[in-house]
């Protein structure tokens, strides 16, 4: 009976808790930025710096579009974010530090910031071996969700949009998901859809001499398809990005003035927001230093231990105040440089110079992709005899582009047939270095657009299976160094000496001082033959007296 009564009591308590949650009256722990007033109602945190930090998270996410980007911007700007510090044996205190990525995602996914009360968003599942784990439930399975219950930082529509962008940024497969804007040069990253199976196409890069070369690949809708069939289709990205860039310039030009004004307004609002945050940090540091000063002045001077501790704390707060003021002045000077008159004119010049801005090498690839996403919803790619691009532009308009099928790397870097034929003829009479020099004088280039060199001639000859210089000379009856040395019954060093003195004719086969030799015929040169002839001639011309002697 006692166990049954305990079960009934627990069930009644659970029922009362659920009924209170259903009415939105259950007091639950609040995230940063909210507090309970004296009557138990949820209000915005009275600390203006905390409010400003929370609002900055949502404003930064609206600009950069990713949680990592928000954390990165906070670090670059030197902004701090509140956190709870629980010292051992003491009450929790509010501290300030860097903003991490996981805290950004928790803030963006929390419906409280949209003014909603929720309960039952997670469910704890026990395991047979003990313990358990908590899992998130879909929204339709939550116990309670009541909108517009208390003041909020964003609207419910903004909250839904933030969740949609987080889902798109997730690196998962699926038609409705696309990744966040990243650093690579591919313009269609996250926008390309396969025209054969309807899956999202991923991006890959190959490193070339001119930089990373993008390509778009579809691996199929199912993992079994990827294992059995490989990828669905693969398309080179250079020509596609170039065509989309031209379409974007053509589309944006009528709206360039409005874009320029929005950009200028956004830049100014960002700088004002950053200035307010830094000013709040200075105000907090000043308040803490003043509080430490009052504590020090109230202490009994005879209590030296306490006075020394409070004095050290006061000095620490003064140093923190000095650092905050110096950082504020430094950032203000940097912002004044940013909003110079010249930059204002450059932003306004966007209305007429958008093509120049788009083609400017100084424009980051990330910024180009953001411009693409502002105007284009998605692009369906179908590879056939030609590349068909179905572009859906935001606002309902669509456009179809037909592009020639991109050449493969081997096809685009194929050697000039006329140069190969000319090389084939020159190899009969010249070595690789001379062939390269003659072809360069005639204006020929390699498939990469470079000048020909001796190694390049060798690579091209081998790739096109042309006869080597050695084989050509052997077909003409030329002898190797060993063969002609045996024919003349002399050493190889003697043959090399005869070649240098012109006694035998030799033909270079490469640039490494290697030769083939012409057949000397039935009367090859003989060693010391010239000395014998000179001796005979000198003996014939000697006097009779010398001969008798």
C-alpha positions in Angstrom: 0.0 0.0 0.0 2.8 2.4 0.8 4.3 1.8 -2.7 0.9 2.4 -4.3 0.5 5.6 -2.4 3.9 6.8 -3.4 3.1 6.0 -7.0 -0.2 8.0 -6.8 1.5 10.9 -5.2 4.2 10.9 -7.8 1.5 10.7 -10.6 -0.5 13.6 -9.1 2.7 15.8 -8.8 3.6 14.9 -12.4 0.0 15.8 -13.5 0.1 19.1 -11.7 3.5 19.9 -13.3 2.2 19.1 -16.8 -1.0 21.1 -16.2 1.0 24.1 -15.1 3.3 23.7 -18.1 0.3 23.5 -20.4 -0.9 26.9 -19.1 2.6 28.3 -19.5 3.0 29.0 -15.8 5.7 26.5 -15.0 8.9 28.2 -13.8 11.8 26.8 -15.7 15.5 27.8 -15.8 15.8 30.8 -18.2 18.7 31.3 -20.7 20.9 34.3 -20.6 19.0 37.5 -21.5 15.9 36.8 -19.4 15.1 37.0 -15.7 12.0 36.7 -13.4 10.6 39.8 -11.8 9.2 40.0 -8.3 5.8 38.7 -9.5 7.4 35.7 -11.3 6.9 37.0 -14.8 9.6 36.6 -17.5 11.2 39.9 -18.5 14.3 40.9 -20.4 17.5 41.0 -18.3 17.9 44.5 -16.8 21.6 44.4 -17.6 21.9 46.3 -20.9 25.2 44.8 -21.8 23.8 41.3 -21.6 20.8 42.4 -23.8 23.2 44.0 -26.3 25.3 40.8 -26.5 22.3 38.6 -27.1 21.0 40.9 -29.8 24.4 41.0 -31.4 24.4 37.2 -31.8 21.2 37.3 -33.9 22.3 40.4 -35.9 25.6 38.7 -36.7 23.9 35.5 -37.8 21.6 37.5 -40.0 24.7 38.9 -41.7 27.1 36.0 -42.0 24.7 33.2 -42.2 26.6 30.6 -40.1 27.1 29.8 -36.4 30.9 29.5 -36.9 30.8 32.9 -38.6 29.1 34.5 -35.6 31.8 33.1 -33.2 34.5 34.2 -35.5 33.2 37.8 -35.8 32.9 38.0 -32.0 36.6 37.0 -31.6 37.7 39.4 -34.4 35.9 42.3 -32.9 37.0 41.5 -29.4 33.4 41.2 -28.1 32.7 39.2 -25.0 29.7 37.1 -24.1 28.2 36.4 -20.6 28.6 33.0 -18.9 27.8 31.6 -15.5 30.8 31.0 -13.2 30.2 28.7 -10.3 33.0 29.0 -7.7 33.2 26.0 -5.3 31.1 26.6 -2.2 29.8 30.0 -3.5 26.8 31.3 -5.5 26.9 31.5 -9.3 28.2 34.7 -10.8 28.0 36.3 -14.2 31.4 36.3 -16.0 32.5 37.4 -19.5 34.5 35.5 -22.0 34.8 34.4 -25.6 31.7 33.1 -27.5 31.9 29.4 -28.6 30.2 27.8 -31.6 28.1 25.5 -29.5 26.7 28.4 -27.5 25.7 30.1 -30.7 23.7 27.1 -31.9 22.0 26.7 -28.5 20.9 30.4 -28.6 19.7 30.1 -32.2 17.7 27.0 -31.5 16.1 28.2 -28.2 12.4 29.3 -28.7 12.6 31.4 -25.5 14.4 34.1 -27.4 11.4 34.3 -29.7 9.1 34.9 -26.7 7.7 31.3 -26.7 7.2 29.0 -23.7 7.9 25.3 -24.4 8.1 22.1 -22.4 8.9 18.5 -23.3 11.4 19.2 -26.1 13.5 16.3 -25.0 12.8 12.8 -23.7 15.0 10.7 -21.5 15.2 7.0 -22.4 16.4 4.5 -19.9 18.6 1.6 -20.8 18.3 -2.0 -19.5 21.9 -2.0 -18.3 21.3 1.3 -16.4 21.6 4.9 -17.1 20.1 6.4 -20.3 20.3 9.2 -22.8 18.3 12.2 -23.7 17.1 12.7 -27.3 15.5 15.7 -29.0 11.9 15.3 -30.2 10.3 16.8 -33.3 8.2 19.9 -32.7 4.9 18.1 -33.2 5.8 15.8 -30.2 6.5 18.6 -27.7 4.2 18.6 -24.8 3.6 22.4 -24.8 4.5 25.3 -27.1 2.9 28.7 -26.5 3.9 31.7 -28.7 4.2 35.3 -27.5 4.2 34.6 -23.8 6.9 37.1 -22.7 9.1 39.8 -24.3 11.5 38.5 -26.9 14.7 39.4 -28.8 13.4 38.2 -32.2 10.1 37.3 -33.8 8.9 33.8 -34.3 9.3 34.3 -38.0 13.0 35.1 -37.5 13.4 32.1 -35.3 12.0 29.8 -38.0 14.3 31.4 -40.6 17.3 30.9 -38.3 16.4 27.2 -38.0 16.0 26.9 -41.8 19.5 28.4 -42.3 21.1 26.1 -39.7 19.5 23.1 -41.4 20.8 24.2 -44.8 24.3 24.7 -43.4 24.4 21.2 -42.1 26.7 19.0 -44.1 24.1 16.3 -44.9 22.6 14.9 -48.0 19.2 15.8 -49.3 17.5 18.1 -51.7 16.3 20.6 -49.1 19.7 21.0 -47.4 22.7 23.0 -48.6 25.9 23.9 -47.0 27.0 27.3 -45.7 29.1 29.7 -47.8 32.7 28.6 -47.7 36.1 29.8 -49.0 36.4 27.8 -52.2 36.1 29.4 -55.7 33.0 27.3 -56.8 30.1 29.7 -57.2 27.4 27.0 -57.2 28.4 25.4 -53.9 25.2 24.4 -52.1 23.0 25.5 -55.1 23.7 22.8 -57.7 21.0 20.0 -58.1 21.5 16.9 -60.2 19.1 16.9 -63.2 19.1 13.1 -63.4 18.3 12.0 -59.8 17.4 15.3 -58.1 20.0 15.1 -55.3 22.2 17.9 -54.2 25.6 18.0 -56.0 28.7 18.3 -53.9 31.9 20.2 -54.8 35.4 18.9 -55.3 38.6 20.6 -56.3 41.7 19.5 -58.2 44.9 21.4 -57.7 46.2 22.9 -60.9 49.1 25.3 -61.6 46.7 28.3 -61.7 45.0 27.3 -58.5 42.1 25.0 -57.3 39.9 23.9 -60.1 36.3 23.1 -59.1 34.0 20.3 -60.3 30.5 19.3 -59.3 29.6 15.7 -58.7 26.4 13.8 -57.8 26.9 10.6 -55.9 23.3 9.4 -56.1 20.4 9.6 -53.7 21.2 6.4 -51.9 24.4 5.0 -50.4 23.8 1.6 -52.2 23.8 3.5 -55.5 27.1 5.2 -54.7 28.6 1.8 -53.9 27.3 -0.1 -56.9 27.3 2.6 -59.7 29.7 5.3 -58.5 28.8 8.9 -59.1 25.7 9.9 -61.0 27.2 12.6 -63.1 30.3 14.8 -62.9 30.7 18.2 -64.5 33.7 20.6 -64.7 32.9 23.8 -62.8 34.9 26.5 -64.6 32.6 27.1 -67.5 29.5 26.8 -65.4 30.8 29.4 -62.9 31.7 31.7 -65.7 28.3 31.5 -67.2 26.5 32.1 -63.9 28.8 35.1 -63.2 27.8 36.7 -66.5 24.1 36.0 -65.8 24.5 37.5 -62.3 26.1 40.7 -63.7 23.3 41.0 -66.2 20.6 40.5 -63.6 22.0 42.7 -60.8 22.7 45.8 -62.9 19.1 47.2 -62.8 19.1 46.7 -59.0 22.6 47.9 -58.3 21.6 51.3 -56.8 19.3 49.6 -54.2 22.0 47.1 -53.4 24.6 49.9 -52.9 22.3 51.8 -50.5 21.6 48.6 -48.5 25.2 47.7 -48.3 26.1 51.2 -47.0 23.3 51.1 -44.4 24.3 47.6 -43.2 28.0 48.7 -42.8 27.0 51.7 -40.8 24.6 49.7 -38.6 27.3 47.1 -37.9 29.8 49.7 -36.8 27.2 51.4 -34.6 26.3 48.1 -33.0 30.0 47.3 -32.4 30.5 50.7 -30.8 27.6 50.3 -28.4 28.9 46.9 -27.3 32.4 48.2 -26.6 31.0 51.2 -24.8 28.9 48.9 -22.6 32.1 46.9 -21.8 33.8 50.1 -20.7 30.8 51.1 -18.5 30.8 47.7 -16.8 34.6 47.9 -16.1 34.1 51.5 -14.7 31.2 50.3 -12.5 33.3 47.4 -11.1 36.3 49.6 -10.4 34.0 52.2 -8.6 32.5 49.4 -6.6 35.9 48.1 -5.6 36.9 51.6 -4.6 33.9 52.0 -2.3 34.6 48.7 -0.7 38.2 49.7 0.0 37.2 53.1 1.4 34.7 51.4 3.8 37.2 49.0 5.3 38.8 49.7 8.7 42.3 50.9 8.1 43.6 48.9 11.1 42.4 45.7 9.4 45.5 45.5 7.2 44.9 42.0 5.7 41.4 42.9 4.5 42.6 46.3 3.3 45.5 44.9 1.3 43.1 42.4 -0.4 40.6 45.1 -1.3 43.3 47.4 -2.5 44.7 44.6 -4.8 41.2 44.0 -6.1 40.7 47.8 -6.7 44.0 47.9 -8.7 43.0 44.9 -10.7 39.7 46.6 -11.6 41.5 49.8 -12.5 43.8 47.9 -14.9 40.8 46.2 -16.5 39.2 49.6 -16.9 42.3 51.0 -18.5 42.5 48.1 -21.0 38.8 48.4 -21.9 39.2 52.2 -22.5 42.3 51.6 -24.6 40.6 48.9 -26.6 37.6 51.2 -27.1 39.7 54.1 -28.4 41.7 51.8 -30.7 38.6 50.3 -32.2 37.0 53.7 -32.6 40.0 54.9 -34.6 39.9 51.8 -36.8 36.1 52.4 -37.4 36.8 56.0 -38.4 39.2 54.8 -40.9 36.6 52.3 -42.2 33.9 54.9 -42.7 36.1 57.4 -44.6 34.7 59.5 -47.3 36.6 57.6 -49.9 35.0 54.3 -48.9 31.5 55.9 -48.8 32.1 56.9 -52.4 33.3 53.5 -53.4 30.2 51.9 -51.9 27.9 54.3 -53.8 29.9 53.6 -56.9 28.6 50.0 -56.7 25.6 51.2 -58.6 27.6 51.7 -61.8 30.7 49.6 -61.2 29.2 46.2 -60.2 30.8 44.3 -63.1 34.2 45.8 -62.1 33.6 44.7 -58.5 32.5 41.2 -59.6 35.6 40.7 -61.8 38.0 42.4 -59.3 40.6 39.8 -58.1 40.5 41.4 -54.7 36.8 40.4 -54.2 36.8 37.3 -52.0 35.2 34.1 -53.3 33.0 33.9 -50.2 31.5 37.4 -51.0 30.8 36.4 -54.6 28.9 33.3 -53.4 26.9 35.4 -51.0 25.9 37.6 -54.0 24.9 34.6 -55.9 22.6 33.3 -53.1 20.9 36.7 -52.8 19.6 36.3 -56.4 19.5 32.6 -57.2 17.5 29.9 -55.5 19.0 26.9 -57.1 20.5 25.5 -60.4 19.6 22.2 -61.9 22.4 20.7 -64.0 22.0 18.0 -66.7 24.9 16.7 -68.6 24.4 15.5 -72.2 25.8 16.5 -75.6 25.6 19.9 -74.0 25.3 21.2 -70.4 21.8 22.4 -69.6 21.4 24.8 -66.6 18.0 25.6 -65.3 18.4 28.6 -63.1 15.7 29.6 -60.6 16.0 33.2 -59.7 14.4 34.5 -56.5 11.1 36.1 -57.2 9.7 33.4 -59.5 11.7 34.0 -62.7 13.7 31.2 -64.3 16.2 30.9 -67.1 17.7 28.1 -69.1 21.3 28.2 -70.3 22.9 25.8 -72.8 26.6 25.5 -72.6 29.1 23.4 -74.7 30.3 20.3 -72.9 33.5 21.2 -71.0 36.6 19.6 -72.3 38.5 17.3 -70.0 41.9 18.2 -68.7 43.6 16.0 -71.2 41.5 17.4 -74.1 42.0 21.0 -73.1 45.8 20.4 -72.8 46.3 18.4 -75.9 49.3 19.2 -78.0 49.0 21.0 -81.3 49.0 18.4 -84.1 51.1 20.7 -86.4 53.7 21.0 -83.7 53.8 17.2 -83.2 54.3 16.7 -87.0 57.0 19.3 -87.1 58.8 17.7 -84.2 58.6 14.3 -85.9 60.5 15.7 -88.9 63.1 17.6 -86.9 64.0 14.5 -84.8 65.6 13.0 -87.9 68.4 15.6 -87.9 68.4 17.3 -84.4 68.6 16.4 -80.8 66.0 17.4 -78.2 67.6 20.8 -77.3 67.9 21.9 -80.9 64.3 20.7 -81.7 63.0 22.7 -78.7 64.9 25.8 -79.9 63.6 25.5 -83.5 60.0 25.0 -82.4 60.2 28.0 -80.0 61.5 30.1 -82.9 58.5 29.1 -85.0 56.1 30.2 -82.2 54.9 26.7 -81.0 53.9 26.2 -77.3 53.1 23.2 -75.2 49.5 22.2 -74.3 49.9 24.3 -71.1 50.9 27.3 -73.1 54.6 27.1 -72.0 57.8 27.3 -74.1 59.3 24.0 -75.2 62.3 22.6 -73.4 64.4 19.5 -73.9 62.6 17.4 -71.3 59.2 18.6 -72.7 60.3 17.4 -76.2 61.1 14.0 -74.7 57.8 13.8 -72.9 55.8 14.7 -76.0 57.7 12.2 -78.1 57.0 9.4 -75.7 53.3 10.4 -75.3 52.7 10.4 -79.0 54.9 7.4 -79.6 57.2 9.0 -82.0 60.4 7.2 -82.9 63.3 8.2 -80.7 66.4 9.9 -82.0 68.3 6.7 -81.2 66.0 4.4 -83.2 66.1 6.8 -86.2 69.9 6.9 -86.3 70.1 3.1 -85.9 67.8 2.6 -88.8 70.3 4.7 -90.8 73.1 2.3 -90.0 74.7 4.2 -87.2 77.0 2.3 -84.8 77.2 2.6 -81.0 80.5 3.5 -79.2 81.2 -0.2 -78.4 80.5 -1.4 -81.9 82.7 1.1 -83.7 85.5 0.6 -81.1 85.4 -3.1 -81.9 85.3 -2.4 -85.7 88.4 -0.2 -85.4 90.1 -2.5 -82.9 90.7 0.4 -80.5 89.4 1.5 -77.1 86.3 3.6 -76.5 88.5 6.5 -75.3 90.3 6.5 -78.6 87.0 6.7 -80.5 85.9 9.7 -78.3 89.3 11.3 -79.1 88.8 10.7 -82.8 85.3 12.2 -82.6 86.6 15.4 -81.0 89.3 15.7 -83.7 86.9 15.0 -86.5 88.5 11.7 -87.7 85.1 10.0 -87.5 81.6 11.5 -88.0 79.2 11.3 -85.0 75.6 12.4 -84.4 74.3 13.4 -80.9 71.3 11.3 -79.7 70.5 13.5 -76.6 71.8 16.3 -74.5 73.9 14.1 -72.3 77.0 13.8 -74.6 76.0 10.5 -76.1 76.5 9.8 -79.8 76.1 7.3 -82.6 78.7 7.0 -85.2 78.7 6.6 -89.0 80.1 3.3 -90.4 83.8 4.0 -91.4 83.5 1.4 -94.2 86.2 -1.1 -95.3 89.1 1.3 -94.5 88.5 2.4 -90.9 90.9 4.8 -89.2 93.9 3.0 -87.5 95.7 4.0 -84.3 99.1 5.6 -84.9 98.6 5.5 -88.6 99.4 9.2 -88.9 102.7 8.8 -87.0 103.7 6.0 -89.3 103.0 8.2 -92.4 105.0 11.0 -90.9 107.9 8.7 -90.2 107.9 7.4 -93.7 107.7 10.9 -95.2 110.5 12.2 -92.9 112.7 9.1 -93.8 112.3 9.6 -97.6 113.4 13.2 -97.3 116.6 12.5 -95.3 120.1 12.9 -96.9 122.3 10.0 -98.3 124.9 10.7 -95.7 122.4 10.2 -93.0 121.2 7.0 -94.6 124.7 5.6 -94.9 125.4 6.5 -91.4 
